Amino acid sequence: MKLAKRVTNRTQIIAFNNSYHGSTQGALSVIGDEYWRNAFRPLLPDVLHVEYNSFESLNEITERTACVIAETIQAEAGIIVPSKEWMQALRKKCDETGTLLILDEIQTGFGRTGKLWGFEHFIQKDSLGNIVPDILLLGKALGGGMPLGAFIADKELMSQLMENPVLGHITTFGGHPVCCAAGMAAMKALLEEGMMNGVKKKEELFRSILVHPKIKAIRSFGLWMALEFDSFETNKKIIDACIHPSTGSGGVLTDWFLFASNCLRISPPLIISDEQVNKACAVLLSSLS
Ligand SMILES: Cc1ncc(COP(=O)(O)O)c(C=O)c1O
């Protein structure tokens, strides 16, 4: 957001309802849920929240807008996948108004969806150029388990943080060599060991087994899915039973979503084997009853 303000010399930031971007004051300012924002006001000024995946929302992006920040696929909303047409239109509107597009790939990045980046699913006419964000946000899998986060932009944009003031964006442990080495090793393994190859098949395997009258809907995108139940109470009982051997077969860690508490999250390591998928699904199904 600092980079977008600096590059565009504008102040307005547009974010989306039900988006999740983290807990710092900056991130909270753009998080798309008033319950989470409210306790820490005042937050950043000139932030506008609009509906995700709505063409009408795009009319709010103008020559006053410094940046639009979006999750490529909304995570905590319970895995909400926007249409290709909307993603394309978002990119186009940002281009037309000179607004920077920031995509948060902290959950969708590094193969979770079956491609290295989530935004690769929204390419049209074989041209990455019409969807690549100006700023890419990375975390979680970036460090292969070590603490590492990053925002990435073209050198031309990024270099604008180097002067006036000098050292305009620094942090003590940024670029920590051990974390970066872990990140490099994780990236190498992800690409060279073909970890993304089986994602689609394993997603299908999950979906083929997880059929039960209590599951109202499944939304998935790669090894990443939301099982929808009738309420948070039902969901919580199932999540607890999955963990505790006394109430279920146990040993399976799942979660709910911050903005979709009636949905159970499945987000296993990409290296999960078919056998482990079968075992986890058996625990889940037995926890349902
Ligand atoms: C989509 C998304 N963006 C941003 C963040 C914030 O990351 P961090 O907690 O490392 O600041 C998270 C963390 O869960 C996230 O899921």
The ligand as an ORCA input file, in Angstrom:
! r2SCAN-3c Opt
* xyz 0 1
  C      -4.838    -14.441      2.412
  C      -3.966    -13.981      3.540
  N      -3.364    -12.789      3.459
  C      -2.566    -12.329      4.428
  C      -2.329    -13.077      5.564
  C      -1.459    -12.495      6.634
  O      -0.288    -13.166      6.767
  P       0.572    -12.927      8.104
  O      -0.284    -13.459      9.207
  O       1.795    -13.717      7.863
  O       0.782    -11.470      8.205
  C      -2.925    -14.324      5.699
  C      -2.697    -15.140      6.908
  O      -3.411    -16.047      7.226
  C      -3.765    -14.785      4.679
  O      -4.369    -15.974      4.758
*
